[in-house]
Amino acid sequence: MTMKEDVLDERTREQAGIGRQLSGWQYCMMSVFAILLSAFAIYVNSFMNIQEIYRNIIFLLLLLILAFLLYPATKKNSHKRFTILDITLAGMGVIGTGYLLLFYTTIHVDRMSQAVTLDYVFAILTVLLLLEATRRTLGTFIPILAAVAMLYAVFGPYFPGMFGHAGFSFERLLYRVYMTTEGVFGITLSIASTYIVIFILFGAFLSVSGASKLFNDLAIAVAGQRRGGPAQVAVISSALTGSLNGSAVANVATTGAFTIPLMKQVGLKKNYAAAVEATASTGGMMMPPIMGAAAFIMAGFLGVPYSTIVFAALIPTFLYFVALVIAIDLEAKKQGLKGMSKESIPQVWDVLKERGLLLLPILVVIGTLLAGYTPLFAGFAGILIVIVASWLTKSKETRVTFKKVKTAFVEGAKSTIQVGLACASIGIIIAVVTMTGLGSAIAYNVLNAADGVLWIALVLVMATCIVLSMGLPSTALYIVVAVTAAPALVEIGVNPIAAHFFVFWFGALSNITPPVALASYTAAGIAGADAMKTSWTSVKLALPGFIIPFMIAYNPAMVLQATEGSSLSVVTVIVTLATSVMGVFAIAVSLSGFLSVPLRIYERMIFFIGSLLLITPGMVSDAIGLAVLLAVTILHFIRSKKVEGTNQVVPPIS
């Protein structure tokens, strides 16, 4: 392995939330704290009645310990062992959070919420340690954003125009951020310490039971023989995995190690194979029912039942993956590729007989959530069913033994570090936004720049979301854009659920959008492809996905919401779904430049225009778009018959 590949692997491990590869007594020490975190999360969310603030403090205390033990300060530091400095910082994290744990009641009851100098000292210590731990695990973006937010709160009078405000004292800011439930220990960390950690543990238990192999084998059995079959396998397995883990990068690192070599074997170019995996894994972040745990936070922010969010995600996500499958199929057809050999493909029934019961936990989770039970109940039920189902399958490899439970606890805790610290740090930003009214200021400026024109406002918010979300996992990126960008769309009249889906969707697409595009770069590293070419190929593949949020904003029926002044009917939903599917099909054909034979330039333009007419809400535009597409498709197939009849070779249009 070359030095360059070694560095890339380290970066991939860090972005996937794995961190250092410890061994010996250091691994044992880390494992103790990881098991404590997982056991604490299960205990306080089931058997123990504990106040929210105390649960969040202990949760953050354990996260800080694990972050400093598992993540080096710089790339030059050892990735195999932690240092005395790391242990010191972990100990200081215990002191900073432990102080509030011991004296929270004293501050708010005995001293009637009057802080003293020592309180502020520990507040500064804890905030600095939190930002450093976040920097180590997630990079510099969130810590810088949090630091800028704090400076904005203190130096408000010096900011120009409507961004200026009266300003807050440093002490008041520290009090709000550290000593209340409206900052670090607020709603975002509460969601992380309850719903998110339980579902991460659910995913960890699924993983140790061998569910990943089930997903891959089932995907191969269903789609392996299709043209470009491994690419279709990548789409299916990444969609299933991504809904649970919430990180496009982690999804690429796990499923891509299996699917990318398969795609290259059947003839797909390495850039294209990497782009397929990156695009599919990004779509997994938006995949119901879990949506990488962002669904829980979205439901909390909007004040709607969780099931409303799940149902709202169905049509947009379906369209995203339909467009991706069509694009892959057309590319395989254009290149004359075949699927995998029949001998190498397992039978669906054989796969289900061996490990099929491992699908039961997912079905139970979905069923309990949609039946109205709490996400915590659904998560616990899922974990218990995983254990039971693992012992009922024919394969002995699936059985969740005591050793595998330990592994699930450790891996679940490690996977919680990034999202937990992100939620804690973003609590600082939320506190500042609430104190200063920054969200209203951003909304006003977007509306002012758009001059009341919806599509201009949508483009501005799209760019904002992509920039603000670069390099963040689904929960963190959603919180950032929900606080800063979504209010602008709601203010201009976009349905609230549609607005939040719009910002979340573009936040997720930042994973494949240059210049950062972490999912694309990770996939390129696995494939041995050029990172930037892979990123641009990913954007091309996902281009229908860039249009879907605009469809949502203009037509709330896409997320099963009625437009203002009207009711939502079944007919409206069916028409919306049908026209949207035809629209994304037309976009995929236009971008591919191929249907039966390579398209001519005017055909590509007509397909694209027809797609825009179909995805624009309105019966007239739908009728015109359908007529245009029907006409150009018939003419194209007539031309293709003539080409085949004369054995002409028409060069493909790239």
Secondary structure in CASP SS format (residue, H / E / C, confidence):
PFRMAT SS
TARGET T0000
AUTHOR 0000-0000-0000
METHOD secondary structure of the structure
MODEL  1
M C 1.00
T C 1.00
M H 1.00
K H 1.00
E H 1.00
D H 1.00
V H 1.00
L H 1.00
D H 1.00
E H 1.00
R H 1.00
T H 1.00
R H 1.00
E H 1.00
Q H 1.00
A C 1.00
G C 1.00
I C 1.00
G C 1.00
R C 1.00
Q C 1.00
L C 1.00
S C 1.00
G H 1.00
W H 1.00
Q H 1.00
Y H 1.00
C H 1.00
M H 1.00
M H 1.00
S H 1.00
V H 1.00
F H 1.00
A H 1.00
I H 1.00
L H 1.00
L H 1.00
S H 1.00
A H 1.00
F H 1.00
A H 1.00
I H 1.00
Y H 1.00
V H 1.00
N C 1.00
S C 1.00
F C 1.00
M C 1.00
N C 1.00
I C 1.00
Q C 1.00
E H 1.00
I H 1.00
Y H 1.00
R H 1.00
N H 1.00
I H 1.00
I H 1.00
F H 1.00
L H 1.00
L H 1.00
L H 1.00
L H 1.00
L H 1.00
I H 1.00
L H 1.00
A H 1.00
F H 1.00
L H 1.00
L H 1.00
Y C 1.00
P C 1.00
A C 1.00
T C 1.00
K C 1.00
K C 1.00
N C 1.00
S C 1.00
H C 1.00
K C 1.00
R C 1.00
F C 1.00
T C 1.00
I H 1.00
L H 1.00
D H 1.00
I H 1.00
T H 1.00
L H 1.00
A H 1.00
G H 1.00
M H 1.00
G H 1.00
V H 1.00
I H 1.00
G H 1.00
T H 1.00
G H 1.00
Y H 1.00
L H 1.00
L H 1.00
L H 1.00
F H 1.00
Y H 1.00
T H 1.00
T H 1.00
I H 1.00
H H 1.00
V H 1.00
D H 1.00
R C 1.00
M C 1.00
S C 1.00
Q C 1.00
A C 1.00
V C 1.00
T H 1.00
L H 1.00
D H 1.00
Y H 1.00
V H 1.00
F H 1.00
A H 1.00
I H 1.00
L H 1.00
T H 1.00
V H 1.00
L H 1.00
L H 1.00
L H 1.00
L H 1.00
E H 1.00
A H 1.00
T H 1.00
R H 1.00
R H 1.00
T H 1.00
L H 1.00
G C 1.00
T C 1.00
F H 1.00
I H 1.00
P H 1.00
I H 1.00
L H 1.00
A H 1.00
A H 1.00
V H 1.00
A H 1.00
M H 1.00
L H 1.00
Y H 1.00
A H 1.00
V H 1.00
F C 1.00
G H 1.00
P H 1.00
Y H 1.00
F C 1.00
P C 1.00
G H 1.00
M H 1.00
F H 1.00
G C 1.00
H C 1.00
A C 1.00
G C 1.00
F C 1.00
S C 1.00
F H 1.00
E H 1.00
R H 1.00
L H 1.00
L H 1.00
Y H 1.00
R H 1.00
V H 1.00
Y H 1.00
M C 1.00
T C 1.00
T C 1.00
E C 1.00
G C 1.00
V C 1.00
F C 1.00
G C 1.00
I H 1.00
T H 1.00
L H 1.00
S H 1.00
I H 1.00
A H 1.00
S H 1.00
T H 1.00
Y H 1.00
I H 1.00
V H 1.00
I H 1.00
F H 1.00
I H 1.00
L H 1.00
F H 1.00
G H 1.00
A H 1.00
F H 1.00
L H 1.00
S H 1.00
V H 1.00
S H 1.00
G C 1.00
A H 1.00
S H 1.00
K H 1.00
L H 1.00
F H 1.00
N H 1.00
D H 1.00
L H 1.00
A H 1.00
I H 1.00
A H 1.00
V H 1.00
A H 1.00
G C 1.00
Q C 1.00
R C 1.00
R C 1.00
G C 1.00
G H 1.00
P H 1.00
A H 1.00
Q H 1.00
V H 1.00
A H 1.00
V H 1.00
I H 1.00
S H 1.00
S H 1.00
A H 1.00
L H 1.00
T H 1.00
G H 1.00
S H 1.00
L H 1.00
N H 1.00
G C 1.00
S C 1.00
A H 1.00
V H 1.00
A H 1.00
N H 1.00
V H 1.00
A H 1.00
T H 1.00
T H 1.00
G H 1.00
A H 1.00
F H 1.00
T H 1.00
I H 1.00
P H 1.00
L H 1.00
M H 1.00
K H 1.00
Q H 1.00
V C 1.00
G C 1.00
L C 1.00
K C 1.00
K H 1.00
N H 1.00
Y H 1.00
A H 1.00
A H 1.00
A H 1.00
V H 1.00
E H 1.00
A H 1.00
T H 1.00
A H 1.00
S H 1.00
T H 1.00
G H 1.00
G H 1.00
M C 1.00
M C 1.00
M C 1.00
P C 1.00
P C 1.00
I C 1.00
M H 1.00
G H 1.00
A H 1.00
A H 1.00
A H 1.00
F H 1.00
I H 1.00
M H 1.00
A H 1.00
G H 1.00
F H 1.00
L H 1.00
G C 1.00
V C 1.00
P C 1.00
Y H 1.00
S H 1.00
T H 1.00
I H 1.00
V H 1.00
F H 1.00
A H 1.00
A H 1.00
L H 1.00
I H 1.00
P H 1.00
T H 1.00
F H 1.00
L H 1.00
Y H 1.00
F H 1.00
V H 1.00
A H 1.00
L H 1.00
V H 1.00
I H 1.00
A H 1.00
I H 1.00
D H 1.00
L H 1.00
E H 1.00
A H 1.00
K H 1.00
K H 1.00
Q H 1.00
G C 1.00
L C 1.00
K C 1.00
G C 1.00
M C 1.00
S C 1.00
K H 1.00
E H 1.00
S H 1.00
I C 1.00
P C 1.00
Q C 1.00
V H 1.00
W H 1.00
D H 1.00
V H 1.00
L H 1.00
K H 1.00
E H 1.00
R H 1.00
G H 1.00
L H 1.00
L H 1.00
L H 1.00
L H 1.00
P H 1.00
I H 1.00
L H 1.00
V H 1.00
V H 1.00
I H 1.00
G H 1.00
T H 1.00
L H 1.00
L H 1.00
A C 1.00
G C 1.00
Y C 1.00
T C 1.00
P H 1.00
L H 1.00
F H 1.00
A H 1.00
G H 1.00
F H 1.00
A H 1.00
G H 1.00
I H 1.00
L H 1.00
I H 1.00
V H 1.00
I H 1.00
V H 1.00
A H 1.00
S H 1.00
W H 1.00
L H 1.00
T C 1.00
K C 1.00
S C 1.00
K H 1.00
E H 1.00
T H 1.00
R C 1.00
V C 1.00
T C 1.00
F H 1.00
K H 1.00
K H 1.00
V H 1.00
K H 1.00
T H 1.00
A H 1.00
F H 1.00
V H 1.00
E H 1.00
G H 1.00
A H 1.00
K H 1.00
S H 1.00
T H 1.00
I H 1.00
Q H 1.00
V H 1.00
G H 1.00
L H 1.00
A H 1.00
C H 1.00
A H 1.00
S H 1.00
I H 1.00
G H 1.00
I H 1.00
I H 1.00
I H 1.00
A H 1.00
V H 1.00
V H 1.00
T H 1.00
M H 1.00
T H 1.00
G C 1.00
L H 1.00
G H 1.00
S H 1.00
A H 1.00
I H 1.00
A H 1.00
Y H 1.00
N H 1.00
V H 1.00
L H 1.00
N H 1.00
A H 1.00
A H 1.00
D C 1.00
G C 1.00
V C 1.00
L H 1.00
W H 1.00
I H 1.00
A H 1.00
L H 1.00
V H 1.00
L H 1.00
V H 1.00
M H 1.00
A H 1.00
T H 1.00
C H 1.00
I H 1.00
V H 1.00
L H 1.00
S H 1.00
M C 1.00
G C 1.00
L C 1.00
P C 1.00
S H 1.00
T H 1.00
A H 1.00
L H 1.00
Y H 1.00
I H 1.00
V H 1.00
V H 1.00
A H 1.00
V H 1.00
T H 1.00
A C 1.00
A H 1.00
P H 1.00
A H 1.00
L H 1.00
V H 1.00
E H 1.00
I H 1.00
G C 1.00
V C 1.00
N C 1.00
P H 1.00
I H 1.00
A H 1.00
A H 1.00
H H 1.00
F H 1.00
F H 1.00
V H 1.00
F H 1.00
W H 1.00
F H 1.00
G H 1.00
A H 1.00
L H 1.00
S C 1.00
N C 1.00
I C 1.00
T C 1.00
P C 1.00
P C 1.00
V C 1.00
A C 1.00
L H 1.00
A H 1.00
S H 1.00
Y H 1.00
T H 1.00
A H 1.00
A H 1.00
G H 1.00
I H 1.00
A H 1.00
G C 1.00
A C 1.00
D C 1.00
A H 1.00
M H 1.00
K H 1.00
T H 1.00
S H 1.00
W H 1.00
T H 1.00
S H 1.00
V H 1.00
K H 1.00
L H 1.00
A C 1.00
L H 1.00
P H 1.00
G H 1.00
F H 1.00
I H 1.00
I H 1.00
P H 1.00
F H 1.00
M H 1.00
I H 1.00
A H 1.00
Y H 1.00
N C 1.00
P H 1.00
A H 1.00
M H 1.00
V H 1.00
L C 1.00
Q C 1.00
A C 1.00
T C 1.00
E C 1.00
G C 1.00
S C 1.00
S C 1.00
L C 1.00
S C 1.00
V H 1.00
V H 1.00
T H 1.00
V H 1.00
I H 1.00
V H 1.00
T H 1.00
L H 1.00
A H 1.00
T H 1.00
S H 1.00
V H 1.00
M H 1.00
G H 1.00
V H 1.00
F H 1.00
A H 1.00
I H 1.00
A H 1.00
V H 1.00
S H 1.00
L H 1.00
S H 1.00
G C 1.00
F E 1.00
L C 1.00
S C 1.00
V C 1.00
P E 1.00
L C 1.00
R C 1.00
I H 1.00
Y H 1.00
E H 1.00
R H 1.00
M H 1.00
I H 1.00
F H 1.00
F H 1.00
I H 1.00
G H 1.00
S H 1.00
L H 1.00
L H 1.00
L H 1.00
I H 1.00
T C 1.00
P C 1.00
G C 1.00
M H 1.00
V H 1.00
S H 1.00
D H 1.00
A H 1.00
I H 1.00
G H 1.00
L H 1.00
A H 1.00
V H 1.00
L H 1.00
L H 1.00
A H 1.00
V H 1.00
T H 1.00
I H 1.00
L H 1.00
H H 1.00
F H 1.00
I H 1.00
R H 1.00
S H 1.00
K H 1.00
K H 1.00
V H 1.00
E H 1.00
G H 1.00
T C 1.00
N C 1.00
Q C 1.00
V C 1.00
V C 1.00
P C 1.00
P C 1.00
I C 1.00
S C 1.00
END
